[in-house]
Amino acid sequence: MKIHYYMLSYRFEALVASHLEPEAFGLYMAVGTQKNTRGNVLFFEIDPDLHSDYFHLEDINERCTPHKDGSPKRSKYISVYRVMEHLNLSAFGKLYLTTADGRVIHLEASEYDVSNNSSGPNLYQELCPVSPLVLSALSPDAFAKFMTDPCNPVSVPRIFFADLLLDRDDSGRLAGYLPYSDPMHIVDCINELKHSRKQTKTVSRSPHIHSFYRTLRRGFFLGDQSGIKYYPFPERRHLEVEYAKWWRSASESLVS
């Protein structure tokens, strides 16, 4: 059986080998194992020809074997620590988004058009290897550079994050349809960031965003000092037509 490599990148990071195709793997991780706490699953498909001096892959064919009854090995964990930084940026393929009930869609990486940059502030949900919710005056590409700059007092080798909606009404409040638990705190943080010289402002160190997929704006970003990969999130009309079942599941779910 063919071995696939997947990198889990939501709440924790892990490199996993599996005989399952991506959609089946997403379903299994969401609802097919009691080890998973109920919620969304995000994972990357990693280059199947992966070679590494860091990960122990030399005997993966012996460790990831079908069960005695011939059924596929659903997951064989290779590493659960400092995974993202030890994979080449070029090894990251499609990004799969799985809902709490196991529905899966995938996003393709595309060139990021800097003309999409707004004047800010931007709301970013960091996903891996750290997970605060932050506001930033920086565009996504600049934010990735800033967060991975070793000259900063605090930095990470590489970062994966999502760009979230910050729609506001005429009074300056966040739009009522956004499912953030403390919208006034976010507005306070926006005002504080505008009147400071800081590049970023932490909104929450341990955020819990209900209906996470409903809050996505431009999509997901994976970057470091060498470059950035952009995974655009579909427009609302495409979600409602082409991915209707997935979108309905993502919209109705109250878990993150």
MODA-V875947 format. One record per helix or strand of 2 or more residues. SS is the DSSP state (a for helix, b for strand). FROM is the first residue (numbers start at 1). LEN is the number of residues. Records with the same first field share a line. If there is no record, write none. Layout:
BEGIN
SS = FROM-LEN / FROM-LEN
END
This chain:
BEGIN
b = 4-6 / 13-6 / 41-6 / 76-4 / 92-7 / 104-4 / 122-7 / 133-4 / 159-6 / 200-5 / 216-9 / 227-6
a = 22-10 / 60-4 / 84-3 / 89-3 / 114-3 / 140-8 / 183-12 / 212-4 / 236-6 / 244-9
END
